[in-house]
Amino acid sequence: MQLYCFLPSQQVSISGQGKLQAKLDVWQVWYKRPKPHMDALANLYHMAAKDVPVEQRQMTYEGANLRPHFVQFNPCQHVLIEGIQIQDSPFWVLHPFLCKDVVIRDVKVQAHGHNNDGVDPEMTQNMLIENCVFDQGDDAIAIKAGRNQDAWRLNTPTKNLVMRNCLIKRAHQLVAVGSELSGGIENVLVENCRFEDGTQYSVGTGNIVLIKTNERRGGYVKNIIIRNIKAGAVKGGALSIETDVLYQWKDLVPTYERRLTQISDIYLSDIHLNQADFICNIEGQAEMPVKNVQLANVTADQLTKDAISNVNVEGFEFA
């Protein structure tokens, strides 16, 4: 396995016709979640919540089994990833973290392991993803902004992100927002992308857009524009918003501080699905409803459920 990790830099590039590949058999033994691993996750969560200095959060002991990201850029500026192929990954595949001015162009990612998102921008600003092909075991792109206390302290949103002209062969979602979004996510444009029929796979396509958070995240999501998307059969819909997504954390650790997420100004237009469960499913919270959602010319040839199923939404338009 080749693992690339860059220290803070003003200019970084990976380009050419090369191929990066991780050997999944090395990491598959870590996919299981025995008690020592779950204890390690809980331990890290407690340390972050209690503001233990980062250098003291040592997680390399036997049994912790915290898989690394494959290609990660730590605070860098002027990052270019172009014309390469990436196959498999221990965890997230491409992870720009606290970066600025990032371009990912003409990249092919094929990664069918556990948590193998294609690109995970986190607290990263001014980013372009174009002309890429994604074939994932998780989301094609998962937009992040840090988790809970650490992200509130850093106070750095992910913003000004454009994704265009991409092909998604397989993924849970074309675009996932969260659930780590405590620093805030804003100004996202995704356009001119195509999603192939995902139902032929054991892990099929979920949604075009999934925004997910929970009562511990805080942060905000606003100004999300998704347009001109064509998809085959999906197992979800065009837009799903869930505000109570806690996964294994629900019973593993307590809520140290409750902060709800502000979600507003979500716009979808010119999206067509061959087959889906629904068009839009929003599960907002009564204390903080989702606001200002517009769907224009969002259609499906066949639906298995009601087209629209929303709770706790203010300012919803479907035309």
N, C-alpha and C positions, 0 to 999 in steps of 0.2 A: 504494500500500500504506500502511496505517496501522499503526504500530508503537507500542505502549504500553509504557512501562517506568517503574516507580515506584521512587523512592528510599525508604529506610526511612521508615515512616509508622505511626501508631497506628490509622488508620482509612481504608480505601479501599473504594470501591464503584463498580461498573459495572452499571447496571440500566436497565430500560425496554424499548423495542421496537426498539432500534437494531440495526444489522448491521455487523460488522467484516469486511472482505474483503481478502485479499492477492492480488496479481496474480501467479499462478504463472509466467507466461512470463518474469518478471524473474529468477526463481530457477532455472528448469529448466536453464539453461545451466551451473549450478553442481552439478547432480546427478552429472555424470561425475566420475571420480576420477583425473585425470591425475597424473603424478609430482609436480608442484609442490604439489598439494593433499595428497597422501599424505605428502610431506616436511613440510608444515606440521603435519599431525596428529601425526607422530612428534616434531617439534620441541616441540610443546606438551606432549606426554606426558613427554618427557625433562625439561622445565623443572619440571613438577609433581613428578616423582619426585625431583628434586634440590632441591626447596624454593626455587626461584627466586621472589622476591617477586612477587605477583600483578600489581602495576603495571608490572613489567618484561616481562610476557608479552604482548608486542605482536604481534597476529595480523592486522593490517589491511593487510598488504602485498599487492601484486599476486600473484595465483595461489593465495593461501591458501584463499579461497573457503569460509570457515566460516559457514554459514547461521545467522542469528539465530533465536531463538524469537519467536513472534508477540506473545503477551501474557505478560509476565513480571513477577512481583511480587518484588522484592528485600526483604530482611527487613522484613516488614510484619505488623501485627496487626489483627484485626477486618476481614477482607477479605470483601466480598460481590460476587458476580457473578450477576446474576439477569435472566432474561427477555430475553436477547439471542440473536442468531444470529451464528455465526462461519463464514466460508467460506474454506477454503484457508489455507496457512501456509508460510513458508519451511522450517520445521523443526517442533519441538513446538508445539502450539497454545496451551495454557494451562499456564503453568509457575510455580506458587507455590514459591519458593525461600527456605528458612529463614524460613518464615512460621508464624504461630499464629492459630488461630481463623478458619478459612476456610470460607465457604459458597458452593457453586456450585449454583444452583437454576434449573430451568426454562430451561436453556441448550441450544440446538441447534447442534451442530458438524458441519460437512460439509467434510472436508479430505482430498483424495485424492492429495496430493503425496508426496514422499519423506520418510520418518520423521515422518509426520503423526499422532503420538499425539494423542488428544483432550485428556487432562489428565495432567500429569507432576508430581505432588507430590514435592518433593525436600527432605529434611531439614525437613519441615513437620509440624506437630503440631496435633491437634484440628481435623479437617476433615470436612465433610459435603458429599457430592455426591448430589443427589436430583432426580428427575423430569426427567432430561436425555435427549436423543436424540443418539446418536453414529453417524456414518457416516464411517469413517476409512480412510486409506491405510496405517495401522499399528495400534497397539493403542488400544482405547477409553480405558483408563486404564493408565498405566505408572508404578508406584510406585518411586521412586528414593531413594537416600540418599547420594549423592556417590560419588566414585571414588578408590580407592587412598589415596595419601599425604595429599591434601588433605582427604578425608573423615575419615581417622584423626585428623588434626590438629584439625578442627572438632568431632569427636566429638558429633554431633547426630543422633539417630535420627529417622526418620519414624515417627510412632506416633499411635494413636487416630484412625483414619480409617474413616468409614462411607460406603458407597455403596449407594443403595437406589432402587427404583422407576424404573429406567432402561431404555431401549430401545436396543439396539445393532443397527443395520441392517447394518453391515459393519465388520469390524475383523480384525486378525490374532489378537488375544486380547481377551476381555472384560477380564481382569485380567492384566497382566504385572508381575512383581516382579523388579526388577533390569534389566540386569545391574549397574548402578551402585547398589550397596547397602552400601558399605563402612562407613557410619555406623550401619547396623542398621535393620531394619524390624520393627515389632511392633504388635499390637492392630489388626487390620484386619477389618472386617465388611462383606461384600458380600451383599445379599439382595434378593429380589423383583425380579429383572431378567430381561429376555427378549432372547434372541439370535435374530435371524432367520436363515433359511437362507443361508449364505455361499458355498455351492458354485457358485452361478450366476455368480460374479464371477471374473475372472482372478486376483485376490488374494482368496482365500477365508478364511473363519474358521478359525483354527488351534485354539485351546484355550479352555476356560472360564478356566482358571488356568494360567499358565506362570511358574514360578520359575526364574530363570537366574542363574548366577554362574560364577566361574572361580577358579583358584588365586591370582590376584593381588588379589582383592577383599577378603578378610577379612569383617568384619561378621557379621551374623546375621539370620535370619528366624524369627519365632516368633509364635504366637497369630494364625493366619490362619483366619478362619471364612467359608465361602462356603455360602449356603443358599437354597433355594427359587428355583432358576434353571431356566428352560425354554429349549431351543435347538433349532433346526432341524438341518440337516446341517452338521457341522464336519469339518475335515480332520485334526484331532488328536483330543483327548479332553477329559474333564472336568478331569484334573489331569496336568500334565507338570512334572517337576523335572529340570533339566539343570545339571550342575556343571562343565562344560568348554566354556562358550560364550565364544569369544574373537573371533569375527568376523575383521575385517581386521587386528586387533591381533596375531594369533597369530604371524605372521612379520614384522610391521612393526617391533616393538619388543621388547626383552627383558623378562624378569621380574626387576624390581629386588628385590622382596621377596615371598616366598611366604607367603600367609596364606589358609587355607581358611575356608569360610563354614559356620557352624553353622545348620542348618535343622531346626526341630522344631515340633511342635504345630500341625499342619495339619488342619483339619476341614472336610469337605464333606458336606452332607446335602440330601436332597430336590431332586436335580438330575436332569433328564430330557433326553436327547438323542434326536432322531429317528434320526440316523445319525452314526457316528463311526468313526475307526480303532480306538480303544481307550477304555477307561474311565480307566486310570491307568498312567502310564509314569514311573518314578522311576529316575534314573541317579545314585545317590549315589557317594561316594568311600569306599574301604576305610578310609582314615585317619580319616575323619570321617563316619560314616554319617548319613543322614537319620533323624530319630527322631520317633516318635509321630505317625503319620498315620492318620486315621480317615475312612472313607467309609461313610455310612449312607443307604440308599435312593437310591443313584446308579445310574441305569439308562439303557440305550440300546435302541432297537428293533432296530437293525442295526449290527453291527460288522464291519470288514474284517480285523482282527487280533485277537490274544489280548486279553481284557478287561484283564488285569493283567500287567504286565511290569516287574518291579522288581529292582534290584541295590543292595546295600549300604543296606538299610533295617532299622531296629530298631523294633519296636512298630507293626506295620501291621495294621489291621483293616478288613475289607470285609464289610459285612452288608447 
